[in-house]
Amino acid sequence: MVAFLKYMLLKIKEIFYRLYLNIKQKFTLNYWKQKSIEIKQYDWKRNGLIDIFKIGWRFLFLIIKIGVFFFIIVYLGLLGRMPSQKELKAHQNNVASEVYSSDSVLLGRYFIQDRTNVEYKDISPEVVKALIATEDARFYEHKGIDSRSLARVIIKSILLQEESSGGGSTISQQLAKNLYPRQNYWIFTTPVNKLQEMIIARRIETIYNKEEVLELYLNTVPLGGNLFGIERAALRFFDKHAETLKTEEAAVLIGMLKATTTYNPRLNPEKSKLRRNVVLNQMVKYNKLDPQKAEVLKKKPLTLRYNYKSHSEGLAPYFREHLRLELVKWCATLEKENGDPVNLYTDGLKIYTTINSEMQKHAEKAVRRRLSLLQKEFETHWKGQSPWGKDGSILKNAMVKSTRYKKLKNAGASEEEIEEVFQQPVAMEVFNWKGSTKRTMSPMDSLRYYQKFLNTGLISIEPKTGYVKAWVGGINHEVFKYDHVLSKRQVGSTFKPIVYAAALEKGIEPCTYFENKLISYPEYKNWTPQNAGGQYGGKYSMKGALAHSVNTVSTQILMQTGIKPTIELARKMGIAAKLPEVPSISLGVANISLFEMVSAYTTFANEGYHVKPIYITKILDRKGKVLRQEDPEFGKKAMAIQNAQIMLNLMQGVIEEGSGARLRSQFGLQIDIAGKTGTTQDQADGWFIGITPDLVTGVWVGAENPKVRFRTLALGQGANTALPIWGEYMLSLLRDKDFRNFTSSRFPPLPPQILDQLDCESFIEEEKMDNFLDRFFNNIFSGPKDNEERKKELERKDKEREQRWEAYRRAKEKQKRERKERKKKRKRENGLFNF
């Protein structure tokens, strides 16, 4: 081959040298004088026809030589790489990677070209008939090149310039063009590309049989934008698989091949219908369709079931985006057989996840319903005012973070020019809970509009396996890209169970009583923790203090336990976020993600063992080879079993007598629930993390900027913002027949020795002499008006106290009944009642 190439190069050099000498000779004066004499002496009658014949023959021979030479240099790939038969045989289309739920539902796809390969047997015969009748009637008769069609193109299209004569490319040639897109060769672009396609088509026909050629073609054919292949086109336009396409539907899709935009049935329905009928006529012409049936089909209206979803639509968009970012990095560490890295967008991976599609639907539905109601409440609360008041930094920061600002800044615009652009009204679509609407507003008004929205995050983890079953990162992925399952916000009182667990690990008994009083800590700048409701007095056990989220007691427990041991336990429970070594950590000042907090709470449900969260179970390549597999993996023991059991019992108190009580009263949930609400300073963040025997689910609610919040604790606390979403989600699961088993699930019964450890009252009330003296001296030294206001304030506090004590008495009576029942049960078990 090398010798042949050298010979061809020498020949080319010789030809160009002769051409050079010939041209050089014609630019001399003697040459043209000699030619003038020859023309005068030439005998036209005797030698004219003979010489014309010789010239014609030489010209034809020259054309043949040029053609052969042109063919050889194209065939050898000197004008562009030509694929070998081996390469053609090993060709693989770019195929989208697909993400599946644990119940085998397609959640989404990652692609550059939206394509799903399908086998020939899974393509409707009507598609094949329509394709052959329209594009290549003699497909089964030729070997990649149709000589009759080629001759027609040369004579009619090139020589006679008849545009309606039709093309000469066979299906195999079109396939070659699909596989190897055309390149630019200046004025030789068309002939070079056409010849390349003919050569490749011939090679394809020697490798594949006719059915395989059709299969490969129908999987590679472009159908507009990034849509490729008959399977994805069938799903996009008719919401069905290629094997179930009807004749008229197949005709619509095959008709698009001539011009994908012009004959797009959604964009140009009338033109698409006319083109469909042309395809049906072609099918009749080549005996692929009965004429009478064709007439019936041509009268049918164009009926579509358009089914296009962007990456921001469909189930679990926030989860899929998180997964995409992780998998792109992971794929870069793997190599294919040819040494190239695995490509998430082109290599057709099958990614199987732990997400349950039905749980995900219930979670997203609960978020939509409750957040839309909460948003109305928020807007009514502020009554058209800006929640941030006169603080312009919120809008300024939002502008700087926006994509529009970054593009303008990169383009070299000044701050004044950018601000001017942000004040210019433009047409846009804006999100609202009733659906997006078109409005004309300035980008700055748009930022002001979106800053008022409350957002949320929700994640459910199966405690026994660590499988993530539902993941809702926000209210609308198209508009709000930030994933609040992963965002770090102050966790408030949801951190307190970790503080209490650390105390139990140190040996502090759950029935130890702590005074509810203000205490200052000089070593920490005289920091004095205060209770949210401003109520002090009495003594709390751990259960009462956790149920009523008493800040003063939580800090005392932390200080007795130690800050470092508490942080060490948090690390064992799976929290990797930065935890400040300050006493206010007991009140949840640390910024931790919802993902980490829910992961930590699984430790309580797993008898003290932390389970690693898993959301990928298996990844396969396009050939079915397992590239990655993950099984449930328990970490090291974080706490003693009995302490995890005690913590579950303490957190059940939050539901029975504390801030989680509305799960019973409002939502009517009678299953076993342990949990904790959380509210951060100034109601910036609302939390609820609930544990059931089957799921650990956490919910966070807040605005993107912590300065946007409710003004009152009653409206902004986690029990009012996050807990209702949890309740709605769990209630919908229990109503679903697929999750009815959740209703009968129970926490394991506590051993007698642990019940004895917990056999104490939540709260011990002290004498109220201080209140009496307070009123006495206020009546003496205050004026009538002050007295009246003070009286009302005292009456309000008394009423709140009475309500609180009423709830306490009911819980106390219930505890007494339970203690009596437990004692009777133990006596029976010990045989004291057996005669």
N, C-alpha and C positions, 0 to 999 in steps of 0.2 A: 504493500500500500504506500509506503514511504517513497519507494522508487517511482511508482506511478505518479504520485503527486509532484515529484521533482521533474519528471518528464513533462507533465502538463504545464508546470511553471515555465519550463524552457520553451515550450510551444507558444505559450501566451507571450513570452518575451520576443520570440521570433516574429510573431504576427504583428505586434506593436512596432517592431523595428522596421519591418517592410512597409507598414502603413506610414511610418514617419518618413522613410525615403521617398515614397510615392507622393506624399503631400509636399515634401521639400522640392521635388523635381517640378511640380506644377506651379511653383512660385518663381520659376526662372523665365526670362524673356525668350530664350532660344526654344524652350518647350512649346510656347504658344505660337511662335513663328512656324515651327515644324508642323504643328496641328493645323494651322491655316492652310499650308500647302497641301497637306493630305486631304483636307475637306474639299478643296478645289479640284483635286485630281481623282476623287472617289467616284466610282461607277455605281450610282444608286440603283439603276435598273438591274444590273447584273448581280451585285453583291448585297443589296439592302436587306432582303428577307433573310438571307443566310446569316448575316451579321446580327440582325435583330433576334433571330433564334438563338444564336450563340450567346448574346448578351443576356437574354431571358434565362437560358439554361444556367449560365454562370451566376446570375442573380438568385435563381432558385437554389442552386447548390450552396451559395453563400448563406442564404436563409436557413437551410438545413444544418449547415455547419454551426451557425450561430445558435440555432435551437438546441443542437446536441451539446454544444459547449455550455449553454445556459442551463440545460437540464443537469449536466454533470456537476457544475459548481453548486447548484441548489441541492442536488441529491447528496453531495458530500458535506453539506452544511456550511459551505464557505460564505454564504450570505445569511446565515442564521442557523442556530443549532437545530438539527433534525433528530427527533427521538428514535432510538433503536427499537427493534422488536421486543427486546428484553424490557426496556423501559415502558413501552406501551402495555406489555403484559402485566407489569407490576404497578401500573397506574392506580392511584387512589384519589378519589375526589376529596375536596375539602368538605368535611362533615361536621355539623354542629355537635358540641357536647351537650348531653341532656342530664337534667337533675330530676331525680325521682324521690317521692316520699316513701315512708316505710310501708304504706299501703298501695304502692305501685302506681301512684298518680304522677303524671308529668308536671313538675312544678315550673320548669323553665328551661331555656336553652342558651348556650353561649356560642356565638358565631360571628364570622365575618360575612360568609355566604350562608344564608338561611336555607339549609339543605338537609334532607333526610333521605338516605339511599333506600331504595325499595327494589325487590327482586322482580324479574319479569312476570312470574306467576302471580304476583300481587298487584299487577297493573290491569285495569279493565281492558278487555279485548276491543272495546269501542274506541279507546284511546289509540291503540295500534292501528286500527282501520282508518281512523281519521287522519293520523299522521302520514301513513303511506299514501293515501289518496290525495292528500294536499301537497306533500313535500317530495315524494319520490315513488311514483306509480310503478316503476320497474325495479323496485328495491330488491326483490328476490331473484332478479334475472342478471344483475351485473355484479362485478367484483370490486365495488368501491367507486368506479367511474362509469357513468352512463354516456356512452359514445353518441347516442342519438341526441340526448339533451345537449351535449357539448357541441355537436355540429349545428344544432338549432341556434345556440347562443352565438357561435361564430358568424353564421350566415345572417340571421335575423337581427340579433341584438347589436353585433359589432359592425357588419357590412351594411345592412339595411337600416340600422338605427331604429328598430321597432321596440319601444319600451315595454309593450304588452306581451312580448314573446315569452316571458317567463325566464326563471333562472336555470342554471345547469348544474348546480351543486346537489349532489346526492346526500342522503342522510349521513352516510359515512364521512363525506367531506365536511358537512356541517358539524359533525362530532369532532373532527380534527380541529376545526375552528374554535369549538367550545373548549377543547382540552388545551390548545395552544393558541391563544389570542394573537391576532394579526399585529405585525410590526410595521414601522414606517421605513421604506426604502426609497424615498424621494419619488422620482417619476416612475420607478420600477415597482412601486408598492403593490399594485394590483397583480401584475403578472407573477412576481415572486411569491406572494401569499397564495395565489391560486394554485401554482405549481406545487408549493409545499403541502397544501391541503390535499392535492391529488395523491402525492407520494405517501403521505401519512394515512390517507383513506385506504390506499391499496395495502399498506402494511397492516392496518387494523383488520381488514377483511381476511388476511391470511392467519391472523391470531385468533379472532373471535368468530363464532358462528352468527347467523343472522339474529337470533333471539338475544344473544349477548350484546350485539351492536345496538339493538333497540333499547335494551335495558340501560346500557351505558349512556346512550343519547338522552333518554328520558330522565336520567338522573343528573345530567350536566346542563340541560338546556336552560338558558336564562329566561326569566319571566317577569323582569322588571325590577329595578332597584337591586336589593341584595337577595331577591327571591330566586331560588334555583331548584329545578327538578319538579316532576309531575306530582309527587307526594305532597310537598309543601304547598304547591299551588292549589291542589284539591282541598287541602285543609284551610288555606287562606280564603279562598273564594266561595267554597261550598261546605266547609266544616265537615268534611268526610274524607275517608282514605281513598287513594287512587283506585283501588280494586272495586269500589262501589260506584264509580262515576257512571252516569247515564250517558246515552249517545249525545244528547244536546249539550250536556255539561262538558263532555270530552271535546266537542266541536268548538266550544267557547275557548277552552284553554289552548287547543291546537291553533285556533285562529289567531291567538295572541302572538304566535311565533313570528309573524310577518312584521309586526311593530308593537312592542309590548306596551307602550304608552298609549298610542292611538287606539288600540283595540282592548284596552283595559276595561273590563266590564263594570267596575265601580266608578272610574273616572269618566268614561265615555260609553254609557250603556247602549245608545242607539247605534253607534259605529260597531260596537262589539256584536250586537245582534245581527247586523248586516253581514259582518264577517263570519259569524257562526253559520248563517244560511249559505254562504259561499262554500264553506267546508262541507256542509251537508250535501250540497249539489255535487261537489267533487266525489263524495262517497257514493252517490248514486251513479255518477259517470263511470266509476271503476268497479261497479257491482259490489260495493261494500255496504250498501243500504238499500232497502226496498223503496222505490219511488213514492208509493202511497204513504208509507211511514214518514218519509222525509217531509212531505207536504204537511203532515200533521205537526211534526216537530217544529217546522219553520214558523208556524202560526203561534207557537207557545211564547209567552212573555219571557223575558230574561229574569230569572229568579236566582238571587244570590243569598248566601248566608255568610256574609263577610266576617272573618274571625281573625283579626289582627290585634296582637297585644304587644305593646312596647315592653322594654325591660322593667319599666316601673309599674306595669300592670300584672294581674294574675296573683296567685297565692304567694305569700311570703317574699315580697320583693326585697325587703331589708335583709332578710336571711340570705337570699340568693346573691345579693351584692357583697355581703361579708364573705360568703363562700367563694365568690369569684376572685376577690383580692387575695385570699389565702391560696387558692388553687393555682393562680398565675405564678406565684413564687414557688410553689411545690413542683409544678410542671417543669420549671427551669432547671430543677435539679435532676431530672430524668432524661435519659437518652433513648432514642429509637434505634432500630437496627442499623440505619444509615449514619448514625452518629449525631443527628440533629436532635435538639431538645424537643420534648413533647410539647405540643401546642394545644392549649385548652380550646381555642376557637376553631381549629381545623381538623383535629385528630379524632373526633367522634367518640369521646369518652362517655361512659355511662357512670353517673355519680349517684350512688344510693345513700340517702340520708335517713336520719331518725325522725324527721318531722312527720307527724300524722296529719294528713290533709284535712280530715274532719275536725280535729282539734284546732287546727290553724284557722279554719273557717269560723268556728265558734269564737275563737279569740278575736279575730278581726271584726266580727259582727258585734261582739261586746264592746270593743273599743269604739266603733262607729256610733253605736247607740248612746253609750254613756258620755263620750266626749262631746257629742253634738249637744246633749242636754246641759253638760257642764259649761260649754262655751256660751250658751244662751244665758246661763246664770252669771257667768263672768261679765258679759257685756251689760246685762241689767245692773249688776253690782257697780260698774263704773259709769253707767249712764252717759255714754258718749265721750267721757273724759279719757285722756291718755293715761294709762296706768303708770307711766314713768314721769308724769308731771312735766316739769320744765327741764328735766335732765336730757340735754341734747346728745350726750355721749352715746346713748343706746342706738339712735339712728345713725350717728357718725360711724360707730363700730360696725353696724350692719352694712353700711354702704361700703366700707373698706374691705369687708369680707366677700362682697358680691362679685360675681363673674364679670359683670358689666364694668365695674370699677377697675378690676385687674386688667381687662383688655384695653381699656382707655389708658391706663397707666403704662402698660407695656408699649403702647403706640406713641408714647411721649407726651400725652396731654398733661397740662398743668392742673393743679387742684381747682383753680377757678374755672377752667374749661370743663372739668369733670362735674363740678357742682352745677354748672349751667346745663349740661346734658341731663343730669338727674332731675332737673326742674321742668324739662320739656315733656308735654303729654304725648303718649304713644298708645296705640291700640294693643291690648293684651288680654289674655285669658287669666282670670283669677279664681282661686279655689274658694269654695264655701261648702258647707255641709249639705246643701241641697243639690250640689253639682257645680261644675265650673261655669262661669259666665264671662262674656266678652265685655270689656270696659275700656274706656279711654282715661288713662291716668298717668301721672309722671312716675318715673322709677322711684322717686323719693316717697311719693304717696303709697306706692306698692310696698315699700319697706315698712312704712308706718302701719299699713293694713296687716301685713303678715306678722309683725312683732306682737300683735294683740292675741295671737292664737295660742291656746294651751295645747301641749303635745303630750305624748305618753310613750312608755315602753312596757312590754309584757313578755315574759318568758316562762315557759313551763318545762320542768325537768322531772323525769321519772326517777325517784330517789334510789330505787334498787339497782338500776343499771347506769344512771347518769345520762340516759338518752334525752336529748332536747326534743320535746314534742310539739312545741309552738313557739314562734318568735315573731313578735310584732314590734318593729323598731320606731314606728311613728304613725301619724294619721294619714299621710299621703306621700309616697316616695317620689312622685313626679315633682312635687313642690318642696317638700321638706326632706332633704337628703340625709340629714344627720341621724344616725342610728342610736336611739336612746336606750337600747339594750346594752350598748357598749359605752355610752357617754358616762363620764364620771361626775356625779353630783353629791352634795352632802346627804348623808344617809339618815340623819336624825335618830329617832329612837329605835329604828330597826337594828342598830348596833348593840342595843342593851342586852339582848339574849346572849351575845358573845361575852359581855362583861359578867353576866350572872353565871355563865358556864365556867368561866375562868375562876370565879369565886368558889364554885362547887369543887373544881379541881384542886383548889388550895386547901379545901377542907371546911369551908364555912358552911354551916348547916342551913337548909332552905327555910327552917322555922326560926332562924335568928331574927330578932326584931331590931329595926333601925328607926331612930327618931326622925320625924319629918320636920326638920328645922333648918333655918338658914345657917350655913357654916362658911366662913371665909378661909382661904388657904394662902397664908402669908408667903410661902415659898413660890407661889405662882401669882405674884402681884396682887394679893388679896382678892383673887377671883372668887366670886360668890355665886354658885349656881342657884337659879330660881325655878320654881314650878310654873308651868305654862298657865295654870288657872289661878295662880297666886294664893293657893290654899296651903296652910301649914298646920302642924299639930298632930298629935297621935303618933303611933308607932306602926310600922309596916313590916310584915314578913316579906320574903322575896316574891311570893305569888301576888300579894296585894300591890307591892311596889311596881312589879312588872305590868300587872293588869291595868293599873291607873297611871303608868308611865311617870312615876314620881322622880323628878330629876335630882332632888336633894339626896334621896336614898341611893340612887344609882351611882352617884359620885362617891358616896361613902363606901359603897361596896367595892368600887374600883380602887379607892385609896387603900382599903384594907387588903385587897388582893395584890395590888401592884400594877403599874402601867405596863411594864415590860412583859410580865407573864400573860397579861391580857393580849398584847400584840402578838406574842409567840403563839398563843392559841388561835388567833385570827389567821396567822400564816398557815398553821396546820389545817385549818378549815378551808384553805384555798384562796384566801384574799392576798393578792400580790400588790395592791395599790399602796401608795405611801401613807403611813399612819403616823400622825404627829404624837410625840411622847409628852402629852399634856393631859391634865385631868378632864378637860372638856371632851376628850374622846368618848367618854361615857355617855355624852349627849348626842354623839354622832356628827362631830364637826368634820370628820374625814370625808374626802371625795372618793367614792367607790362606785364602780359600775353595777348596774342591776344584775348583769351576768354573774359577777363575782359574789354578790350578796346571796342570790338564789342558790348558787353552787355551795356556799358556806352553810346555808340552812339545810341542805340535804344531809349534812353530818348529824343533825338532830334526829332525822328520820332513819338513819342507818346505824343506830346503836353506837354512835361515836366515831364511826369510820367515814372519812371524806371520800366521796365518789367523784372521779374526774368526769366533767361534762363531755359528752360525745355527740357530734351531729353528723358525722360521716361513718357509715358502716362498711362501705366497699366501693372501690373504683375499678372499672374494667376498661381495657382498651377496645378498639373496634373489632378485634378478633375474639374478644371474650376473655382475654388473659387478665388475671387479677393483678393490678398494680399497687393496690393499697387495701388493707383490711384492718378494721378496728373493732375490738371486742371490749365489753365492760371491764374496767380496770379500777379496782379499789386502791386508794392510797394508804398511807400509814394511819394508824389509830390516832385520832385527834384528842379524844377524851374517853373517860371510863364509861362503860355501858350504862351503869346506874345513873350517872350524871346526865347522859343524853336522855334517859327516860324521865328523869326529874324535870329537865328543861322542856320536854314535850308537855308535861303536865302543867308546868308554870305558864306556858304559852297558851294552853287551852283555857286558862283563867282569863286571858285577854278577850277571848270570845264569849265566855260565860258571864263575866262581870265587868269587863273593861271596854276599851274603845272599839273592839270588834263585835260588840253585841248586836249590831243591826244586821249582821249576817244571819242571825236567828230570827230577829223580829221583822225585818223588812223583806229579806229574801227567803225566809223559811227553810234554811239549810239545816238539816238535822244530822248530817254526817259528822264524823269526828274531824274537828278542825283545830289546829294550833297555829298561832300566828302572831304578828306584831305590826302595829301601825307605826308610822314615822312622819314627823312634821319638822321641817327645819326653820331656822330663824326667819321671822316675818313671812311665814307661809310660802317660802319660795319653792319648796319641794314637798310633795305629798307621796307617801309610800305605804304599801301594804304587802307583806310577804306572808302567804298562808301555806300551811303544810296539811295535806291530807294523807291517808295511807298510800295513795296511788300517785300523787303529784305534789311537787313543790312549785308554787307559782308566785312570781313577784310582779308587782305593778308600780310604776313610777309615773307621776303626773306633775307637770310644771311647764312654764314657758321657756323658750330658747334662752332668753336672758333672765337671770334670777331676780332682777329688779321688777319684772312684770309678774304680779301676784295678786291674790285676794288681800283685802285690808284687814279682815277679821279672821280669828282662829277658827270660829265655827264653820266658815265657808272654805278656808284654805287648808284645814288639817287633812292628813292622809285618810282619816275615817270618812271624810266627805268627798275627796277627790279620787283617790286610788282604790279604796276598798269597794265602792260600788261596781267598778269594772271587774274586779276579782269575783264579786258575788254574781254579777250577770254572766260572766264566763262559766263559772262553776255550775250555776243553775241550768244553763243551756246544755252543758255536758250531761248533767243528770237526767235531763228530759230526753236526751238522745238514746235510742234503744241500744246503740253500739257501746254505750258507756254506762249502762244500767248497773253493772257490777260495782261501780263506784259507790252506789247507795248503801251497799251492805258491807263495805270495807270498814274495818275498825283498827285502831291502834292496839298493839298487844297489851293485855292486862298487866298492871303493875304488880310486882311481887309484894307480899305482905310487909317485908321490912322497909321497902320504899314508901308504902302507904303510911306506915308509922312515922317515917321521917317527915311526911307532908301533912301530918295530922295536927294542924294548927289553924288559927284564924288569920285571915288576910290583914286585919287591921284591929288595933286596940285603941279605943277613943279615950282621951284625957279629959279632965274637968275643964269646964268652959268659963272659969273665973275671969280670965283675961278679957273675954268678950263682955262680961257683966260690968267690970270696972271701966272698960272702954266706953260703954254706953253711959255709965253714970257720970263720968267726968266730961263727956261730950255734951250732955244735957246741961251741966252747970256752966261750962265755959264757952259754949257756942251760942251764936245768935239764933233767933227763931228760924230764919231761912236756912242757916247752916244745919240746924237741928233737923229740919224737914228733909233736907237732902241726905243727911247722914242716916236718918231713919229709913228712907227709901233704900239706901245702899245696904243697910243692915238687913232689911227685910228681903232684899234680893239675894244676899248671901245666905240668909237663913233658908230661903226657899231652895237654893241650889244645894245647901248642905242636907236639907231634908230629903231631896230627891236622891242625893248620893247615898245617904244612909238607908233609904228604902231599898235601893238596889243592893246595898251591902247586906242588909238583914235577910233579903230573899236568898242571896248567895250563901249567907251563913247558915240559914235553915236547911238549905239544900246540902251543904257540907255535913251538917249534923246528921241528917237522914242517911247520907252515904256512909258516914262513920259507923252509925248504928248497924246498918246493913252489913258492912264489912266485918264488924265484931261478931254479929250473929253467924255470918258465913264461916268465920274462923272457928267459932265454937262448935258449929256442926261438923266441920272438917276434923276437929280434935275429938269428936265423939261425946261432947258434954251433954248433948240432947238425946243420946241414944240410950234407951232403957232396956 
